[in-house]
Amino acid sequence: MVAVSELIDLLTEISEDSVSSKNVKLKINHIVAILKTDSDISLKKNKVAHELDDLASGNDIDSFTRTQLLGIVSALENVEE
């Protein structure tokens, strides 16, 4: 099982990477804000998965970052409820 805090750490690491564009950093910060809300975990998982899919399919993202984001989507499925 994966904790939400672990996902937040992984996303923060990506946003702090010098390779990430400003747009990617802003979107990741938005995703982290969703994860930190007090709403239902299944609702958060759906919102975050949608946001990560949109971000990973963007043109302004390098292949390594895209792979990291898709790994986070996979880990999201195993988040403790």
N, C-alpha and C positions, 0 to 999 in steps of 0.2 A: 504494500500500500504506500501511496505517496501523500505527503502532507501538502496542504496549500502553501505553507511557508517555503517548502522546497521549490515549488513552481515559481514563486515570487523571486526567490534567489536566482534561479536560472534565467528568468526574464530580465532581472536587474543586471546580471552579468552581460547579457546580450546588448542591453541598452547602453551600457558603459563601454562597450567595445568601440574603438576608434574607427572601425570600418563601417559601423552602422550609420545610416544617414539620419538627418534631423527628423524627417518624417517617420522613419521606423522607430526612433526613440520616443516620439510623441505618442505613437500608437501603442507601443509597449507600456508606456506610463499609464495610458488609459486602461489597458488590460489589467495591469497591477491594481489600479483603483477598483476595478470590478471585483477582483479577487479579494480585496480587503473589505468589501461591503458586508453587512450583516444579513444579506438575503439568503434564501435557501441555496444549499450547495448544488443541487441539480440545476437550478436556474443559472447560477454562476457558471457552472461547467458548460452549459449550452451557449451562453453569451460569449464566454472566453474562446470556446472552440470555433465559433463563427468568426470572431475577430481575428483569431490566429490564422484561420484558413484564408480570410481576405488578405491579411498581411503577407502570408507566404506566397500567395498567387500574384503579388504585385511585381511590377517591372523594376522597381528601384531597390531590389534586395539581392545580395550576392548569394551564390549557391550554398556556401557554408552556413550562413545565417538561416537560409530557407530550411536546410536540413535540421538545424537546431530547433527551429520553430515546429517543424513536423514531429520531432522527437518529443517536444513538450505537449503537442496535441495527443500523442500516444500515451504519455504519462498522465494526462488529464483524465483519461478513462479509468485510471486506477486510483483516483483521489478518494481518500476516506470520506465516507458520508456519515 
